[in-house]
Every structure is written in structure tokens, then in C-alpha cells.
Amino acid sequence: MTDINDRAQERAMKATIWRLFFCQALMNATMVGQAAMGAIIGHSLSADPALATLPMAVQMTAVMAASIPASIIFGRYGRRTGFLLGAMVSICGSLTFALGVWMQDFFVYCLGSAFAGAGFGIAQHYRFAAAEAATPAYRPRAIALVMAGPVLAAAFGPELVKHTYQAFAPYLFLATYLALALLPLICITLLTGLIFPPTPPRAAVTTPVGEIMRRPAFVTAVVAGLVAYGTMNLAMTATPLEMMFCGFSVSASATVIQAHAIAMYAPGFVTGHLIARFGVRPIIVAGAGLTAASVVVALLGESFWHFAVGLAILGVGWNFMFVGATSLLATAYAPHERVRAQAANDFIVFGTVACTAFLSGYVHARFGWSLLNLTLIPPLVAALALLAWQKSRGVTAAAVAR
């Protein structure tokens, strides 16, 4: 009887994780589509070319700002309530984007970025929900699987852009945003009836967030995460602009973003296995090496294949670094500390991403494509130096969690 119950619990756990997989895919489709067209629309609506990536910067700032209130909502009302709220906010974002495009108003379009970013910020917690729903042995695979969900978004999002952006001409991309508003509705349906593990009771003594942030595992996880996301976002956000200046079409740049997004998320089906076999730190180091390799490809030329291959390598590098960072973060806090730890992590990581989204447009407009790519190298070196320093001290993820 015990074996039967154990198998039933395992099936229920995996069913929950697969639902989270599809929810993550749907929520990320809006972001992938935005990555393919946001800078192009920003360039057409703004008076200053340096502000072309401002909407993406606003969006990532909203992701950062949503991290703390989202964690409070999850802690008080549970995962499902928080995720439902995130889906509804995401719908508001897509509709406001559409209004900004229809009105040709840069301010309204940036306002849409704020709603979309808040919805996406809440959706970032799907990976944490997967970690909580899984057994300790299955946790790295659960995190990697849910983070692989956006591979569907990577295939679908840019195709949606390519086939809808001219549907309501002369209002380019209006139909695209109206279509993207439908995706969170499907997510809401998937969340209906989904049972999450109960929220851990509040501890009698609350651990100060500063104490959590001083733990070596937390520091390493945050640095790896912010470097992974920051370097990736810096190059990805400017790519559609550079391709436009090189004479490529919207469809061509959407295809490159599609290849990049697939490369970001497809490795998630095996990254958990790789972490289980080789450990977290070797995977993070491999991701940093791949990111550096993408810089080399970008500097070699500006043909379609240079853009496509370079961004694909960048995507795999992001996956290894960010999944590794998320797995390491899960070892840095006790269950009752998760709200503060996750909020602090996402606030720092997506605050960095917001800065790189704005800097991407500024650096590209003022200094050019080559220098923009070279700026990826110093953060990678800093992340590797931190990993090497901790290894020299004999610090392991398991040892520093407490």
C-alpha cells in the first residue's frame, strides 16, 4: 500500500510540474514576442534613438519591482492566487501595448511595459513553485523542466509576430499584441484546480534578510543569475535594432530571436541531469564560456548567420548559468525563509536586467555594436572569479546553506 501511495504522490507531483511547464511557456510567449519587436517599436515611437530600448528597461524595472509584493502575496494567499493575479496583469499589459501602438504614443506604450513587466515578474516564481512541489532528489530536474517550458514560447512567439504584425496595417504590431493578450487566459485555465504545497507557517523568529544575503551560496547564486540575465539581455535587446540598421526585415530579426529563445529554453530538458551529474558550479562555468563564445561570433561579422548563431550560443550560455544559479539558490535558505530569499534574489537580478535593457539602447546608439558585445566580458570574468574564490575556500552549496 505504501508503494502505491508513493507512486500516486509522484504522479501528482509530476502532473503539477507539467502544468507549471505550460503556464511558464504561455507567460513567456508574451516576453519573447516583445523581445522581437519592442526595440523596433520603441525606435519608431521615440524621438531619440537612444531611447529605443526604454520600453524594455521599463518592463524589466517592473519585473524587479514586482518581486517583493509578489513574494508577499504568495506568502499570504498562496501560489495559485499570485499566479492568477500575474496572468490578469499580463493581459492588461498586452492591451495597453496595443493602445500605445494604435495611438502612436510612446508614453502609453511604456505604460504597457510596466503592466507586462509586473505580470512577467510574478511568472518568474513558477520555477520556485516547481522547486517547492518537487522532492529534493527531483528538484533540479523540476526547476530545469519548468524553465524549459518557454521553448514552446520560443517557437510560437516570434511566429505570432511574423504572421500578425501587418494584420491591422498601417498600425503595425497592433494585431500581435491583441493576440498575445489571449495567452494568459489559457494560463488561468491551467491554474484552475491546481493544488500547490501549503504555504509554510511563519517562523517564530524571522531571519533578517541581510543574514540570508551574506550566505556564500546566496551570493554566488545571485551573482551568477544577474550576470547570466544581464549579459544576455544586453546583447539580445539591441540585436533587432542592429539587424534593422543592416537592412534585415522584421521577419528575419524575429527568426533570430526565435533561434535565440529556443536555445535559451530547450537545454532545460537536460540541464537538470547535467547538474545532477557534474554539479552546479561546472555548469555555471560552462555557461559563462558559451556566453564569451557568443561575443566572438558577434565580432566576426554581421551576416544573418552571425546574428543567428551568436544569439543561439548566447541562449545556451544563459540557460546553463541561470538554471545553475536557481538550483544553487534553493540550497541557500530554509523553507520559512523562501519569501525573503526569493524576493531579494529577483529584486537584485531583475534590477540588473532593467539597467542593461536601458544601457543596451544607449551603448548601441552611442558606441556601436562591437563595443556593446565587448561589455559582456568583464561581468563574466567577475562571476568566474567569485566561483574560483569560493572553490579555493572549499565552500560547497550544501555546506553553506546554513
C-alpha positions in Angstrom: 0.0 0.0 0.0 2.9 2.3 0.8 4.4 1.8 -2.6 1.0 2.6 -4.3 0.7 5.8 -2.3 4.3 6.8 -3.1 3.7 6.2 -6.8 0.4 8.2 -6.7 2.2 11.1 -5.0 5.0 11.0 -7.6 2.4 11.1 -10.4 0.6 14.0 -8.8 3.9 15.9 -8.3 4.9 15.4 -11.9 1.4 16.4 -13.1 1.8 19.7 -11.2 5.2 20.4 -12.6 4.0 19.8 -16.2 1.1 22.3 -15.7 3.7 24.7 -14.4 5.7 24.0 -17.5 2.9 25.0 -19.8 2.0 28.1 -17.7 5.6 29.2 -17.9 5.5 28.7 -21.6 2.4 30.8 -22.1 3.6 33.7 -19.9 7.0 33.7 -21.6 5.4 33.9 -25.1 4.5 37.5 -24.4 8.1 38.3 -23.4 9.6 36.5 -26.4 7.3 38.3 -28.8 8.1 41.6 -27.1 11.9 40.9 -27.4 11.4 40.6 -31.2 9.5 43.8 -31.7 9.9 46.1 -28.6 13.1 47.9 -29.7 11.8 48.3 -33.2 8.6 49.9 -32.0 10.4 52.0 -29.4 12.7 53.3 -32.2 9.7 54.3 -34.3 7.8 56.0 -31.5 10.6 57.8 -29.6 12.3 61.0 -30.7 15.7 59.9 -29.6 17.2 56.6 -30.9 19.0 56.1 -27.6 15.5 55.6 -26.0 14.6 52.8 -28.3 15.1 50.2 -25.6 13.5 52.3 -22.9 10.2 50.2 -23.0 12.2 47.1 -22.3 14.0 48.9 -19.5 10.7 49.9 -18.0 9.4 46.3 -18.4 12.4 44.9 -16.6 12.2 47.6 -13.9 8.6 46.4 -13.3 9.8 42.8 -13.1 12.2 43.9 -10.4 9.6 46.0 -8.6 7.1 43.1 -8.7 9.4 40.7 -6.9 8.8 41.9 -3.4 5.0 42.4 -3.5 4.7 39.1 -5.4 6.5 37.3 -2.7 4.3 38.8 0.0 1.1 37.8 -2.0 2.5 34.3 -2.4 3.3 34.1 1.3 -0.1 35.3 2.5 -2.5 34.0 -0.2 -0.7 31.1 -1.8 0.9 30.3 -5.2 -2.3 30.0 -7.2 -3.8 33.3 -6.2 -0.5 35.0 -7.0 -0.2 33.4 -10.4 -3.8 34.2 -11.3 -3.1 37.9 -10.5 0.0 37.8 -12.6 -1.9 36.5 -15.6 -4.5 39.2 -15.3 -1.9 41.9 -15.1 -0.2 40.5 -18.1 -3.4 40.8 -20.1 -3.6 44.4 -19.1 0.0 44.9 -20.4 -0.7 43.5 -23.8 -3.9 45.6 -24.2 -2.0 48.7 -23.1 0.7 47.9 -25.6 -1.9 47.7 -28.3 -3.4 51.0 -27.3 0.0 52.7 -27.4 0.6 51.3 -30.9 -2.8 52.4 -32.1 -2.4 55.9 -30.6 1.3 56.1 -31.7 2.1 57.3 -28.2 5.4 56.4 -26.7 4.3 57.2 -23.1 1.3 54.8 -23.4 3.5 52.2 -24.9 5.9 52.5 -22.0 3.0 52.2 -19.6 2.1 48.9 -21.2 5.7 47.8 -20.4 5.0 48.4 -16.7 2.0 46.1 -16.7 3.7 43.5 -18.8 6.8 43.6 -16.6 4.7 43.1 -13.4 3.0 40.1 -14.9 6.2 38.6 -16.0 7.8 39.3 -12.6 5.1 37.2 -10.9 5.6 34.5 -13.6 9.2 34.2 -12.6 8.1 32.4 -9.5 6.9 29.3 -11.4 10.4 28.0 -11.1 10.3 28.4 -7.3 6.9 26.7 -7.2 8.4 23.8 -9.1 11.2 23.5 -6.5 8.6 23.5 -3.7 6.4 20.9 -5.4 9.2 18.5 -6.1 11.0 16.1 -3.9 14.6 17.1 -3.0 16.0 14.4 -5.4 13.8 15.6 -8.3 14.2 19.3 -7.6 16.9 20.2 -10.1 15.0 18.4 -12.9 11.8 20.1 -11.9 13.4 23.6 -12.0 15.0 22.8 -15.3 11.8 21.4 -16.8 9.7 24.4 -15.9 12.4 26.7 -17.2 12.3 24.7 -20.4 8.6 25.5 -20.8 9.4 28.7 -22.7 10.9 26.6 -25.5 7.3 26.4 -26.7 7.1 30.2 -26.4 10.3 30.5 -28.3 8.9 28.6 -31.2 5.4 30.2 -31.1 6.1 33.8 -30.0 8.2 35.0 -33.0 5.9 33.1 -35.4 3.0 35.0 -34.0 4.9 38.3 -34.6 5.7 37.4 -38.2 2.2 36.4 -39.1 0.2 39.1 -37.3 2.3 42.3 -37.3 0.8 43.6 -40.6 -2.7 42.4 -40.0 -4.1 45.8 -39.0 -1.8 47.9 -41.2 -0.9 50.8 -41.0 -0.9 50.0 -37.3 2.0 47.6 -37.3 2.1 45.1 -34.4 -1.4 46.0 -33.1 -2.9 42.6 -34.0 0.2 40.9 -32.4 -0.5 42.5 -29.0 -4.2 41.7 -29.2 -3.3 38.0 -29.9 -0.7 38.0 -27.0 -3.5 39.1 -24.6 -5.2 35.8 -25.2 -2.3 33.6 -23.9 -2.6 34.4 -20.2 -6.3 33.4 -20.4 -5.1 29.9 -21.2 -2.8 30.0 -18.3 -5.7 30.9 -16.0 -7.5 27.8 -17.2 -4.5 25.6 -16.4 -4.2 27.1 -12.9 -7.8 26.3 -12.1 -7.9 23.3 -9.8 -4.2 23.1 -9.4 -3.1 22.3 -5.9 0.2 23.7 -4.6 2.0 22.6 -1.4 0.7 24.5 1.6 2.5 27.8 2.4 5.0 27.0 5.2 3.9 28.6 8.6 5.7 31.7 9.6 8.7 31.0 11.8 8.6 32.3 15.4 11.8 34.1 14.7 12.2 35.7 11.3 15.7 35.5 9.8 16.9 39.0 8.8 17.2 39.2 5.0 20.7 40.6 5.5 21.8 37.4 7.1 20.4 35.3 4.2 22.1 37.6 1.7 25.5 37.1 3.4 25.5 33.3 2.9 28.1 32.3 0.2 25.5 30.1 -1.6 23.1 33.1 -1.9 25.9 35.5 -3.0 27.1 33.0 -5.7 23.6 32.3 -6.9 22.7 36.0 -7.2 25.9 37.0 -9.0 25.6 34.1 -11.4 21.9 34.9 -12.1 22.4 38.6 -12.6 25.4 38.1 -14.9 23.6 35.4 -16.9 20.5 37.5 -17.4 22.2 40.9 -17.6 24.7 39.9 -20.3 22.1 38.0 -22.3 19.7 40.9 -22.2 22.3 43.5 -23.1 23.1 41.7 -26.4 19.6 40.4 -27.2 17.7 43.7 -26.8 19.9 45.5 -29.3 20.0 42.7 -31.9 16.8 43.6 -33.7 18.0 47.2 -33.9 21.4 46.3 -35.3 19.7 43.9 -37.8 17.3 46.7 -38.9 20.3 49.0 -39.5 22.0 46.2 -41.5 18.9 46.1 -43.8 17.2 42.9 -42.5 13.4 42.6 -42.3 11.2 42.2 -39.2 10.7 38.6 -40.1 14.5 38.0 -40.3 15.1 39.6 -36.8 12.1 37.6 -35.4 13.7 34.4 -36.7 17.0 35.3 -35.0 15.1 36.0 -31.7 13.3 32.7 -32.2 16.6 30.8 -32.6 17.9 32.6 -29.5 14.8 31.9 -27.4 14.8 28.2 -28.3 18.4 27.9 -27.4 17.7 29.6 -24.1 15.0 27.1 -23.0 15.5 23.9 -24.9 18.5 22.8 -22.9 16.3 22.9 -19.8 15.2 19.3 -20.7 18.8 18.1 -19.9 20.3 20.9 -17.7 18.9 19.3 -14.6 20.5 16.0 -15.5 23.8 17.7 -16.1 23.7 19.5 -12.8 22.9 16.2 -11.0 25.9 14.5 -12.7 28.5 17.3 -12.8 27.4 19.7 -10.1 26.1 23.3 -10.1 29.4 25.2 -10.5 30.8 23.4 -13.6 27.5 24.1 -15.4 27.7 27.8 -14.5 31.3 27.9 -15.7 30.3 26.2 -19.0 27.5 28.8 -19.4 30.0 31.6 -18.9 32.3 30.1 -21.5 29.5 29.9 -24.1 28.4 33.5 -23.4 32.0 34.6 -24.1 32.0 32.5 -27.3 28.9 34.3 -28.5 30.8 37.6 -28.2 33.5 36.2 -30.5 30.9 35.2 -33.1 29.2 38.7 -32.9 32.6 40.4 -33.6 33.3 38.2 -36.6 30.6 39.7 -38.8 27.1 40.9 -39.3 25.5 38.4 -41.7 22.2 36.7 -40.9 24.1 33.6 -39.7 26.4 35.6 -37.4 23.4 37.1 -35.7 21.6 33.7 -35.5 24.5 31.5 -34.4 25.8 34.2 -32.0 22.5 34.6 -30.2 21.8 30.8 -30.2 25.1 30.3 -28.4 24.3 33.1 -26.0 20.9 31.4 -25.3 22.5 28.1 -24.2 25.0 30.0 -22.1 22.2 31.9 -20.3 20.4 28.6 -19.7 23.4 26.9 -18.0 24.2 29.9 -15.9 20.7 30.8 -14.8 19.4 27.3 -14.2 22.6 26.6 -12.2 22.0 29.8 -10.2 18.4 28.9 -9.5 19.4 25.4 -8.3 22.1 26.9 -6.1 19.7 29.5 -4.6 17.3 26.7 -3.5 20.1 25.5 -1.2 20.6 28.9 0.4 17.5 29.2 2.6 15.2 27.2 4.8 11.5 26.7 3.8 10.3 29.5 6.1 12.9 31.9 4.6 11.9 31.4 1.0 9.8 34.5 0.6 12.5 36.9 1.7 15.3 35.0 -0.2 13.4 34.7 -3.5 12.3 38.3 -3.3 15.8 39.6 -2.6 17.2 37.4 -5.4 14.7 38.6 -8.1 15.0 42.2 -7.0 18.7 42.2 -7.5 18.7 40.1 -10.7 16.0 41.9 -12.5 17.2 45.3 -11.3 20.4 44.5 -13.1 18.4 43.4 -16.2 16.5 46.7 -16.2 19.7 48.6 -16.2 21.1 46.5 -19.1 17.9 47.0 -21.1 18.3 50.7 -21.0 22.1 50.6 -21.4 21.7 48.4 -24.4 20.0 51.1 -26.4 22.3 53.8 -25.1 25.6 51.9 -25.7 24.4 50.7 -29.1 23.4 54.3 -30.2 26.5 56.0 -28.9 29.3 53.4 -29.2 28.2 50.8 -31.7 27.6 47.0 -31.9 31.1 45.8 -31.3 31.7 47.7 -28.1 28.3 46.6 -26.8 29.3 43.0 -27.2 32.7 43.5 -25.6 30.9 44.9 -22.4 29.7 41.3 -21.8 33.2 40.1 -20.9 34.0 41.9 -17.6 30.9 40.6 -15.8 31.6 37.1 -16.9 35.2 37.4 -15.5 33.8 38.7 -12.2 31.4 35.8 -11.9 34.1 33.2 -12.7 36.4 34.9 -10.2 33.8 34.5 -7.4 33.3 30.8 -8.2 37.0 30.2 -8.2 37.4 32.1 -4.9 34.7 30.0 -3.2 36.2 26.8 -4.6 39.6 27.7 -3.1 37.9 28.1 0.3 36.4 24.6 -0.1 32.8 26.0 0.0 30.1 23.8 -1.3 26.4 24.5 -1.9 25.4 22.0 0.7 27.8 23.3 3.3 26.8 27.0 3.1 23.1 26.6 3.1 23.0 27.1 6.8 
